[in-house]
Amino acid sequence: MARAATVLDTRALNRAALARQLLLDRSDLPVLDAVAHLGGLQAQEPQEPFTGLWSRLRAFDPVALDGLLTGRSAVRTHLMRRTVHLVTADDALAWRARHDTMLRQRVMGTYRDELGGVDLDELAASARAVLSDGEPRSMTETARVLADRWPGPSARALGEMVIAALVPVVQLPPRGLWRVRSGVRNTPLSHWLGREIDPPAPMGTDPVGEALVRRYLAAFGPAASADLRAWCGLAGLPAAVAAVRGELVAFRDERGRELLDLPDAPRPDPGTPAPVRFLPAFDNAILGYHDRSRIIDDAHRGLSVAGARVVLVDGRVAATWTVDTGTVIVTPLRAITRAEHTAVTEEGQGLASFLSDNDSCRVRVAATPR
């Protein structure tokens, strides 16, 4: 008789997630290695990855990330879930073709009425010809050039289909640099990196999908197939999961779902203390799961897609935070103890100092809700 899979409770899954996400103990990884380990950071809000990395790395220096972006070792591009992600150049080239179909489907799902009659292959060919000169263009500028041939769709629909789906592009610096406000200027990914995107795998094989499974579990496991799909947005990974299943170990959660994991990945004791951590908006530590209950209560799940910045206390979302004239303002979602208040204040002081370039360490914790 086969032995029943070990059941991992919510706290065990929480500590595993924190460890994989470098939130249980700050890491000494170089910035590029951290970005690679995390499978990228969601980055449609350009400044948010800096806070995400500050919370994960010891002595994080924003200049290091700026150097990766200007040095073309990391890029900002549409990828997982059709959202802008900060990823390594190598991952962008390796993963982009595998995401093509999903990106097309998601943009089409938003603009089906406007784009339903458009031949997307013809649009893609025309867009590549327009962008082949390497001249940086905004989404609107790109759409304007194509509007004579396709006058029906709005500039938003036409531009987003091209920039977010049909032509792999990178958002050029200074967009995404530390404390820089800049509009979006796009240029083809292969032009910016001087390397071609990896071609799709032969029919019947999915090496990129298999690599995504392993990479996801390293950064988010143990996890269910639905969690993997929620992270990357790809529906066609069951075959990839099946192909690598022999390398993996299986668990169950308290609801009976099967969870897969890498055999040697960290699964800390559930009693391991978890430090206070401040997370940026749209952090993948939360969005990278279909079942987010390991880190956020269902009552507060909406915060994860509303752009709220959150505070982890004992490993779970317990407050939101904002910044006003150099002061980090923490708004609890539940009653916090005196010891938790002290820990939140201390971590918040470090964040205030980081965000203000050591000009402020002010923190204000709002009244605990009744």
N, C-alpha and C positions, 0 to 999 in steps of 0.2 A: 504494500500500500504506500502511495506517495505521501511524503510528509507534508503537512499543511504549512503554507507559507507563514512566516513570522508577521505578526500584525504590528505596524508602527502607528502609535497614536499621534495626535496632532502636535504635541510638544516634541516628540522625536523628529517628526517631519520639519518642524520649525527650526530646530537646532541644526539639522542637516542642511536646510536651505540657507541659513545664516552662514554656516561654514563654507558652503560652495560659493556663496555670493561675497565672500571676504568681509562679512559683517560681524562675524563672531570675534574675530581678532584681525586688526589691520595687518595688511600684508606688506612685505618688502619687495614685491614684484615690480620690475620696471613698468612704466605706464603702458607701453605697447603690449607687453605680455599680459597685463591685467585686462586690457581691452579685448585681447584675443581670448583669454580664459572665460570672460563673461559673455562671449559670443556677441560682443558689441553692446552699446548703450543707446537706448532710445533717446533721440536728440532733436525732435522737432522744435523744442524750446532750446535755443542755441547754448545758453549758459548752464543748463541743468547738468550736463555730464561732469562739469567741474566739481559740483557739490557731491555727485555720486562717487567720483574718484577720491575726493577728500575724505569721505566717510569710510573708504575701503583701504586706503594706502597710507602708510606712515610717511610723514614729511612730503606729502604730495605738493609739487610745484606746478602751478598752471603753465609756466613757461615750457615745461616738458611736453605737455599736450599741444600747445601752440606749435612747437617745433615739429611734432609728428604730422600735423595738418599742413603746415607750409612746406615741410620736407617730403610730403607725399607718401608717408608710411602709413597714415590713417586718413580716412575719407568720411565725408558725410554724404549719404546716398539713400534713396528709397530702397528698402529691402524687406525685412520681416514685417508682416501684417500691413504692408504698403506704407509704413511710417518711415520717417527719416531716422536712420541709425548712424551712429559713429562706430565704424568698424575698421579693422586693419585693411590695408590695401590688398593683402594676399587673400583675405576672406571675401572681400568684395568681388575680386576677379573669379574666385573659385565658386562662389555661391550664386552669382547673379543669374546665370542662365537657368538654374534650377527654380528660381522664383518667377521667371518670366510669365508663365501661364497664370499664376495666382495674381500677379500685379495687373495683368490685363483684365482678368475677371472682376477684380475688386473695383477698378476704375469704371469698367463698363456697368457694374451693378449700381454705381452712383449716377451715371449719366446715360443710362440705356436709352431714354427717350431722345436724347440729342445725338447719340453716336450709333444708334441702332443700324442706320443705313450706310455707315462708313466702312470702307474696306480697310481694315487695320493694317494689313500687310503693305498696302499702297501708301497709307499714311506714314507708316514706319520708314519706308524707303525714302519718301520725300523729306521727312524730318531728319533722317541721317544725312541726306545731302545738304540740307540747310546748316546743320550743326558741324559738318565735316571741316569747316574752315577753322574750328577751334575758338572762334570768337565767343566770349562769354555772353550769355543771353538770359534774361529773365523768362519765366514761363509765359508772361503776356507777350513779350517781344517775339518769342518763338511762335506762339499762336498767330500773331499778326501776320507773320511772313506766310503762314500756311492758309490764312483765311480766304484768299482769292480762290484757291482750289476747293476749299471746303467752307463755304459761307454759312452753312446752316447752323452748326454747333456754336455755342458760346465760346468766347476766348478761354474761359475757365475750363470748360469740358475738353476742348481741343488741346490746350496747353497741358492740362494734368494728364491726359492720356499719353501725350508724347513724353513729358518729363518724368512722370512717375511710373510709366509702364513700358512704353515702346522702345525708347532709346536709353540705355544705361548712362546716367550722367552723375557727376559729382557736383555738390555745392561748393563753390570756390571760396577759399579764404579771401577777405577777412571774416566772412560769415563763420561763426562758431569759434572765433578766437576770444581769449579772455578779455572781458569787459569791452568788447567791440560791438557796436550796433551797426549792422550792415544788412542790406537787402540780399536776396537770393540771386546769385548769378551762376548759371549752369554751363558746364562744358562736358563733352563725352568722357566717360570714365577711362576708356582706353587711351584717349589723347592725353589726358592729365597724367596718367601713370606710365605712359610709354610702353604699355604691354596690352596684348589683346585679352579679352575675357575668355575664360576657359569655355570651350564648346560644350554643348549638351552631350551627355553620355550616350553610347549606342543603345538602341531600343532593347528593352529587357534587362538593362543594368541600371543601377542607381548608386554609384559610389559617393556622390555628394550627399544624397539622402542618408546613406549609412553614416557618413562622417557627421552629419548634422545630429543624428541620434546620439552618437557618442559625445559630441561636444555639448549638446543640451544636457545630458545626464551629468556630465562633469560639473556643470555650472548650476544645475537646478534640481538634480535628482535627490532621492528617489521620486519618480513621477510616472503618471499614467500617460497613455498615448494621447488622450484628450489634452493633457497639459502641454505636451510637445507641439500639438497642432495649434494650441492657443498662442504659443510663443512665436512660431515661425509663420503661421497662416497657411501652411501647406497641407492640403487634404490627402495627398497621395503618398503617404509615408508608411502605410502598413507593410508593404513589401520590404522596405528598408529595415523596419523594426524586426520583421521576421528573419531577415538575413543576418542580423547581428545578435539575435536572441540567445544563441549559444554562448556568447561572450558575457552575458548579463546574469544578474541574480534577481529574483522576484520576491516581492513582499506584498502585503495587503494593508490597506488603510482600514480605519474603523468602520467604514461603510462597505467594505468588502471589495473595493476596486483593486485591481492588480497594479502594482507599482514596480517599475523596472529600474535597475541601477547598475552602475559599474561596480564590479566586486570589491575593488580596493579604494573606492571613494570614501571620504570621511562621513561617518554617521555618528556624531558625538553623543555621549550620554545625555539623555533628556534633562538631567539635572544640571548640566553645564550652565553657569551664569552667562547671561547675554547682556552686553553693555548697551547703553542708550546710543542710538544712531539716528541721525537726521538724513532723510532720503529726499531727493529732488522730485519734481513733478514727473509722472509717468515712468517711474523707475521699474525696470524689468524684474526686480526682486518680487514685485507684486504682480505686474502685468504678465509675467512669464508663465502663469499657471491658469488653467481653466478653473480648478478648484483652489481658490485663494485663501481658504479658511485656515491654512497653516500659518498665515501671517496677518490676516485682517479679518475682523468679524464681518459676517454677512450684512449686519446693519450698517456698516461703513463702507461696503464694497464700492458704492458709487463714487467715493473719493478717488479711487484708483484711476478712474477714467475722466474725472472732472478737472484734472490738473492740480489737485491739492498736493502740497508738500507735506510729508508726514513724518512723525517721530516714532521710532520703535522704542518701547519700554518693555523690558523682559522679552524682547524678541518680537513683539506684536505692535501693530499700529495702535497708539494710545493718545495721539494728539496730532494736530496740524501745526504748521509754522509758516510765518511770513517774515519779511524784513521791512522795517520802516525807519528811514534816516539812520541807518547803522545799528538799529536795535532788532535783535531776533525776538519775535513775539510768538510765544507758544500758547496754543489754545487746547487744553485737554479735552478728550472725548469721554473720559471716565475719571473717577476719583483717583488721585495719585497720592501715594504715601509721602511722608516727609523725606524719607531716604530717596525715593524716586524723584521728588522735586529737586533735591540737591544734585542728583546725577544728571537730570535734564539741564539744570542751570549750568553745570560745569561743562558739559558737552556743547551746550549752546554758546557759551563764552568762547570756546575754541572756534566754533563756526563763525561767530560774529567777527572775531579777529581775522579769520581767513578771508571772509567776504569783504572786509574793509581794509585789507592790507595792514593789519595791526593797528588800525586807527580807533577801533572800538571793540569792547568786549561786553557790551550791554545786552542783557537778556531780560525779558519780562514774561513771566508765566501768568497767564490769565487765570481768573477764578475757576476752580473746579466746578463742572456742571453738577446740578443737583441730581 
